[in-house]
Amino acid sequence: MNTLQPGLPGNVRRSQSKGVFEGLVSGRAFIDKIYLVIEGAQRRRKLETLHCQPSIAIGGPGRPYARSVHATNRRTLNPVELRYGPNPLFRNLATMSLCLRSEGQPLTASEIADSAAALIRNGFRMRVSRVELTCDVNCASVRELDAHLVTRAERVLHMVDSNGHKTLYVGAPASPWQLRIYDKAPGIVRVEFVLKNRFLREKGIAGLMDICRLRELDFNRLASFQDFDYRELNRIFQNIDGGWRKDIRSVPMSSRCNGELLRWRERLGPEFSQYVFANPQQPETHLRDVRRAWPDALKAAGLEYFWLYDLRHTFASRLTQAGVSPLFVAQIMGHSSPGILQTYAKAIDEYRRSAISKLESFLEAQSIQSAGRSEKDRTTLIQ
């Protein structure tokens, strides 16, 4: 029996098999598993986003990390594992490794970022090191896909377990990518590209939102299937579920933000570029990455380094403190949370503008109170 799960979009049903989502079968791909390397320090008290188990020892002479923390996202029920305590015998090993898996709900960028923030102190650095991009199909068997496989990979391995289930491995373990094809559930075959660190670097994928670039790849150059609608399969892999698409979202600007942007345009000149944040070397294009500029900007402002994504948390916290409904906080921030977008699809611009107005009033009130306290302190000191 298949049931509609709380926390899942209305068209996505989770079947009895873990990690299988009916609404995505033969329609959309999703990130089944993602690995990230992290430089930073753990939180002593983990945030409530995750339900964490006690740390356990996993070390050994041939193992990269000494300890592991297993956790579950309270909202999506997706499992999370943080490994830490790097083995000095392994060169260039990051401080920590984080792994998340789609089990209760397809992974999203916001969930991954929130899970990392729940475990790691502010100011950490994170990079994607491995992605397992998956699609489930019900239109062909493993045997049929194997018979029509066309690939440039030098190695194709066939394996059969004790139950007679066949798994097809395309590509060597040390290659930058692999393809796995196997029976995931009755009537459902999983086609899974394992994209490793070298492959991701070559494609310019380092941060979470860089994963959007996977939609631009032609997976038929890695592997395809003769006499099979390969264009359809390629379309499925390019249609990644989970909020990874660069959709346009309307967010009202505060008057302060608007004023600063106008000042920025006046400083550069209105003819400099059509973009707000243009590439200084190529004004006809926009900035695609601020990872290098961000530390420089913080240093110039005299601020200690912190992760750029922390600003989202600050924005959400201040909106909440200003009295904005959690519903509209999530909507403004672009969360693709199940019930929110399904039930409250009619959230209109008026409410968004009202939310930003409340935030401005809140910040102005704080500023006035702070100035009042400073004046009082000066008066007391004079007396």
C-alpha positions as CSV (number, residue, x, y, z in Angstrom):
1,M,0.0,0.0,0.0
2,N,1.4,3.4,-1.0
3,T,0.6,6.4,1.1
4,L,0.9,10.1,0.8
5,Q,3.6,11.2,3.2
6,P,3.5,14.4,5.3
7,G,6.3,16.7,4.1
8,L,6.1,15.4,0.5
9,P,4.9,17.5,-2.5
10,G,1.4,16.5,-3.5
11,N,2.5,14.7,-6.7
12,V,5.2,12.7,-5.0
13,R,4.3,9.5,-3.1
14,R,6.8,7.5,-1.1
15,S,6.4,3.8,-1.8
16,Q,7.1,1.0,0.7
17,S,10.6,0.8,-0.6
18,K,12.8,3.4,1.0
19,G,14.1,6.1,-1.3
20,V,11.5,5.4,-4.1
21,F,9.2,8.3,-4.9
22,E,6.3,7.4,-7.2
23,G,5.7,10.9,-8.5
24,L,9.3,10.9,-9.9
25,V,9.4,7.5,-11.6
26,S,10.2,7.8,-15.3
27,G,9.7,11.6,-14.9
28,R,12.4,13.3,-12.9
29,A,15.8,12.6,-11.5
30,F,16.8,13.5,-8.0
31,I,19.9,13.6,-5.8
32,D,19.9,10.2,-4.0
33,K,23.1,10.8,-2.1
34,I,25.6,13.6,-1.7
35,Y,29.0,13.9,0.0
36,L,30.5,17.1,1.1
37,V,33.9,17.9,2.6
38,I,33.9,20.6,5.4
39,E,36.5,22.7,7.0
40,G,35.2,24.0,10.4
41,A,34.4,23.1,13.9
42,Q,31.4,21.1,15.3
43,R,28.7,22.7,17.4
44,R,28.8,21.5,21.0
45,R,25.0,21.6,21.1
46,K,23.4,20.6,17.8
47,L,20.5,22.5,16.5
48,E,16.9,21.1,16.6
49,T,16.8,20.7,12.9
50,L,18.3,17.2,13.3
51,H,17.7,14.4,15.7
52,C,21.3,13.2,16.5
53,Q,22.5,9.9,17.9
54,P,25.6,9.8,20.2
55,S,29.0,9.8,18.5
56,I,30.5,6.4,17.7
57,A,34.1,5.3,17.0
58,I,34.7,4.1,13.4
59,G,38.5,4.6,13.2
60,G,41.2,2.2,12.2
61,P,44.5,2.1,10.4
62,G,42.9,2.1,6.9
63,R,40.0,4.4,7.7
64,P,40.0,8.2,6.9
65,Y,38.0,9.3,10.0
66,A,37.9,8.3,13.6
67,R,34.3,9.0,14.7
68,S,30.8,9.4,13.2
69,V,27.6,11.1,14.2
70,H,24.4,9.7,12.7
71,A,21.3,12.0,12.6
72,T,17.9,12.3,11.0
73,N,16.3,15.4,9.6
74,R,13.1,15.9,11.8
75,R,11.1,17.2,8.9
76,T,12.1,15.1,5.9
77,L,13.3,11.9,7.8
78,N,16.4,11.9,5.6
79,P,19.5,10.3,7.2
80,V,22.6,12.4,7.8
81,E,26.1,11.2,8.7
82,L,29.0,13.4,9.8
83,R,32.5,11.9,10.0
84,Y,35.3,13.7,11.8
85,G,38.7,13.1,13.3
86,P,40.8,12.9,10.2
87,N,43.5,10.1,10.0
88,P,46.9,11.8,9.6
89,L,48.0,9.0,7.3
90,F,45.6,10.4,4.7
91,R,47.0,13.4,2.9
92,N,44.8,16.5,2.1
93,L,41.9,15.1,4.1
94,A,39.2,17.7,5.2
95,T,38.4,18.2,8.8
96,M,35.0,16.6,8.3
97,S,32.9,14.7,5.8
98,L,29.1,15.0,5.5
99,C,26.8,12.6,3.8
100,L,23.1,13.0,3.2
101,R,20.7,10.5,1.5
102,S,17.2,10.8,0.1
103,E,15.1,8.4,2.0
104,G,12.0,10.2,3.3
105,Q,12.0,13.0,0.7
106,P,14.2,14.0,-2.3
107,L,17.2,16.1,-1.0
108,T,17.1,19.9,-1.6
109,A,19.9,22.5,-1.4
110,S,18.2,24.2,1.5
111,E,17.9,21.0,3.5
112,I,21.6,20.2,3.0
113,A,22.7,23.7,4.0
114,D,20.4,23.6,7.1
115,S,21.7,20.2,8.1
116,A,25.3,21.3,7.8
117,A,24.5,24.5,9.8
118,A,22.8,22.3,12.5
119,L,26.1,20.4,13.0
120,I,28.8,22.9,12.3
121,R,29.6,26.3,13.8
122,N,29.2,29.4,11.7
123,G,32.1,30.2,9.5
124,F,32.7,26.8,8.0
125,R,33.6,26.1,4.4
126,M,31.9,23.3,2.4
127,R,32.5,21.7,-1.0
128,V,30.6,19.0,-2.9
129,S,32.8,16.0,-3.4
130,R,30.5,13.4,-4.8
131,V,26.9,13.2,-6.1
132,E,24.7,10.2,-6.9
133,L,22.2,11.4,-9.5
134,T,19.4,9.0,-9.8
135,C,16.3,8.2,-11.8
136,D,13.9,5.3,-11.4
137,V,12.2,3.9,-14.5
138,N,9.4,1.4,-15.0
139,C,9.7,1.1,-18.8
140,A,12.6,-1.4,-19.0
141,S,14.3,-4.1,-17.1
142,V,18.0,-4.3,-16.1
143,R,18.5,-7.0,-18.8
144,E,16.9,-4.9,-21.5
145,L,19.0,-1.8,-20.6
146,D,22.1,-4.0,-20.5
147,A,21.4,-5.4,-24.0
148,H,21.1,-1.9,-25.5
149,L,23.9,-0.2,-23.6
150,V,26.3,2.0,-25.5
151,T,29.2,3.6,-23.6
152,R,32.7,4.9,-23.9
153,A,33.6,3.4,-20.5
154,E,36.4,0.9,-20.7
155,R,34.9,-1.4,-18.1
156,V,31.4,-2.9,-17.7
157,L,30.9,-5.4,-14.9
158,H,27.9,-7.7,-14.3
159,M,27.1,-8.9,-10.8
160,V,24.3,-11.2,-9.5
161,D,23.5,-11.5,-5.8
162,S,22.2,-14.6,-4.0
163,N,18.6,-13.7,-4.9
164,G,19.3,-13.5,-8.6
165,H,19.1,-9.7,-8.7
166,K,21.4,-8.3,-11.4
167,T,23.5,-5.1,-11.0
168,L,25.3,-3.5,-13.9
169,Y,28.4,-1.4,-13.2
170,V,29.7,0.9,-16.0
171,G,33.1,2.4,-15.4
172,A,36.0,1.4,-13.2
173,P,36.1,2.3,-9.5
174,A,38.9,4.8,-10.0
175,S,37.2,6.5,-13.0
176,P,35.7,10.1,-12.5
177,W,32.2,8.7,-13.0
178,Q,30.3,5.4,-12.8
179,L,26.8,4.2,-13.9
180,R,24.9,1.7,-11.8
181,I,21.8,0.0,-13.0
182,Y,19.9,-2.4,-10.7
183,D,16.4,-3.4,-9.4
184,K,15.4,-1.0,-6.7
185,A,11.9,-2.3,-6.1
186,P,9.4,-4.6,-7.8
187,G,8.9,-3.2,-11.3
188,I,11.3,-0.3,-10.8
189,V,14.8,-0.2,-12.1
190,R,17.3,2.4,-10.8
191,V,19.6,4.1,-13.2
192,E,22.2,6.0,-11.2
193,F,25.2,8.1,-12.2
194,V,27.9,8.4,-9.5
195,L,29.7,11.7,-10.2
196,K,33.0,11.8,-8.3
197,N,35.2,14.7,-7.2
198,R,37.3,14.8,-10.4
199,F,34.3,14.9,-12.7
200,L,32.6,17.6,-10.6
201,R,35.7,19.8,-10.6
202,E,36.0,19.5,-14.4
203,K,32.4,20.6,-14.7
204,G,32.9,23.6,-12.3
205,I,30.7,22.1,-9.6
206,A,31.9,22.9,-6.1
207,G,29.0,24.6,-4.2
208,L,25.5,23.4,-3.6
209,M,23.9,25.6,-6.2
210,D,26.5,24.6,-8.8
211,I,24.6,21.3,-9.0
212,C,22.2,23.2,-11.3
213,R,24.8,22.8,-13.9
214,L,24.2,19.1,-14.1
215,R,21.0,20.0,-16.0
216,E,23.2,21.3,-18.8
217,L,25.1,18.1,-19.3
218,D,24.5,15.6,-22.1
219,F,24.5,12.3,-20.3
220,N,24.3,10.4,-23.6
221,R,28.0,11.2,-23.9
222,L,28.6,9.0,-20.9
223,A,26.2,6.2,-21.7
224,S,23.1,5.7,-23.8
225,F,20.8,2.9,-24.9
226,Q,20.1,1.9,-28.5
227,D,16.5,1.3,-29.6
228,F,15.4,3.1,-26.4
229,D,14.1,6.6,-26.3
230,Y,17.5,8.0,-25.1
231,R,16.3,11.5,-25.5
232,E,13.6,10.9,-22.9
233,L,16.1,9.4,-20.5
234,N,18.5,12.3,-21.0
235,R,15.5,14.7,-20.4
236,I,14.8,12.9,-17.1
237,F,18.4,13.4,-15.8
238,Q,18.3,17.0,-16.8
239,N,15.0,17.5,-14.9
240,I,16.4,17.4,-11.4
241,D,13.8,17.4,-8.6
242,G,14.3,19.1,-5.2
243,G,14.6,22.9,-5.8
244,W,17.9,22.7,-7.7
245,R,16.5,24.6,-10.6
246,K,17.4,28.3,-11.0
247,D,13.8,29.5,-11.1
248,I,12.9,33.2,-10.9
249,R,11.6,34.3,-7.5
250,S,10.2,37.7,-6.7
251,V,11.4,39.2,-3.4
252,P,10.5,42.8,-2.5
253,M,13.4,45.1,-1.7
254,S,13.6,47.2,1.4
255,S,14.1,50.9,0.8
256,R,17.6,50.6,2.3
257,C,18.6,47.9,-0.2
258,N,17.1,49.8,-3.1
259,G,19.0,52.9,-2.1
260,E,22.3,51.0,-1.9
261,L,21.8,49.5,-5.3
262,L,21.0,52.9,-6.8
263,R,24.2,54.2,-5.3
264,W,26.1,51.2,-6.8
265,R,24.7,51.9,-10.2
266,E,25.6,55.6,-10.0
267,R,29.1,54.7,-9.0
268,L,29.6,52.4,-12.0
269,G,27.6,54.4,-14.4
270,P,24.2,53.3,-16.0
271,E,25.9,52.3,-19.2
272,F,28.4,49.9,-17.5
273,S,26.2,46.8,-17.7
274,Q,22.7,45.6,-17.9
275,Y,23.3,43.5,-14.8
276,V,23.2,44.7,-11.2
277,F,26.2,42.6,-10.3
278,A,28.3,42.5,-13.5
279,N,31.6,40.8,-14.1
280,P,34.1,43.6,-13.8
281,Q,36.3,42.0,-16.6
282,Q,33.3,41.2,-18.8
283,P,30.4,43.7,-18.1
284,E,28.2,42.0,-20.7
285,T,28.0,39.0,-18.3
286,H,27.0,38.7,-14.7
287,L,29.0,37.4,-11.7
288,R,28.6,33.6,-11.4
289,D,30.6,33.0,-8.2
290,V,31.5,35.2,-5.2
291,R,33.5,32.6,-3.2
292,R,36.7,34.6,-3.7
293,A,35.1,38.1,-3.5
294,W,33.3,37.2,-0.3
295,P,36.3,36.8,2.0
296,D,37.9,40.0,0.5
297,A,34.6,42.0,1.2
298,L,34.5,40.8,4.8
299,K,38.2,41.7,5.3
300,A,37.7,45.2,3.8
301,A,34.7,45.7,6.2
302,G,36.8,44.6,9.2
303,L,34.6,41.5,9.9
304,E,35.6,38.0,10.8
305,Y,35.0,35.4,8.2
306,F,31.6,33.7,8.2
307,W,29.8,31.5,5.7
308,L,27.8,33.5,3.1
309,Y,24.8,31.2,3.6
310,D,24.6,32.4,7.2
311,L,22.9,35.5,5.9
312,R,19.9,33.5,5.0
313,H,19.6,32.4,8.6
314,T,20.0,35.9,9.8
315,F,17.3,37.1,7.4
316,A,14.9,34.4,8.5
317,S,15.5,35.1,12.2
318,R,15.0,38.8,11.9
319,L,11.8,38.4,9.9
320,T,10.5,36.1,12.6
321,Q,11.5,38.6,15.4
322,A,9.7,41.3,13.4
323,G,6.5,39.3,13.7
324,V,6.3,37.8,10.2
325,S,4.3,34.6,9.9
326,P,6.6,31.5,9.4
327,L,4.5,30.7,6.4
328,F,5.6,33.8,4.6
329,V,9.2,33.6,5.9
330,A,9.4,30.2,4.1
331,Q,7.7,31.6,1.0
332,I,10.0,34.6,0.7
333,M,13.1,32.4,1.2
334,G,12.0,30.1,-1.6
335,H,11.6,27.0,0.5
336,S,9.9,24.3,-1.6
337,S,8.3,22.9,1.5
338,P,5.4,20.5,0.8
339,G,2.4,21.9,2.5
340,I,3.4,25.5,2.1
341,L,3.5,25.7,-1.7
342,Q,0.6,23.4,-2.2
343,T,-1.8,24.8,0.3
344,Y,-0.9,28.5,0.2
345,A,-0.1,29.0,-3.5
346,K,-2.0,32.3,-3.4
347,A,0.5,34.1,-1.2
348,I,0.6,37.4,-3.1
349,D,3.1,40.3,-3.4
350,E,1.1,42.4,-0.9
351,Y,2.0,40.0,1.9
352,R,5.7,39.9,0.8
353,R,5.9,43.7,0.8
354,S,4.3,43.8,4.2
355,A,6.8,41.3,5.5
356,I,9.8,43.4,4.3
357,S,8.1,46.5,5.7
358,K,7.8,44.9,9.1
359,L,11.5,43.9,9.0
360,E,12.5,47.5,8.2
361,S,10.3,48.8,11.1
362,F,11.9,46.3,13.4
363,L,15.4,47.2,12.4
364,E,14.7,50.9,12.8
365,A,13.2,50.4,16.2
366,Q,16.3,48.4,17.3
367,S,18.5,51.2,15.9
368,I,16.6,53.9,17.9
369,Q,16.7,51.8,21.1
370,S,20.5,51.3,20.6
371,A,21.0,55.0,20.1
372,G,18.9,55.8,23.2
373,R,20.9,53.4,25.3
374,S,24.2,55.0,24.1
375,E,22.9,58.5,24.9
376,K,21.8,57.4,28.4
377,D,25.3,55.8,29.0
378,R,27.0,59.1,27.9
379,T,24.7,61.1,30.2
380,T,25.5,58.8,33.2
381,L,29.2,59.1,32.4
382,I,29.1,62.9,32.4
383,Q,27.2,63.0,35.7
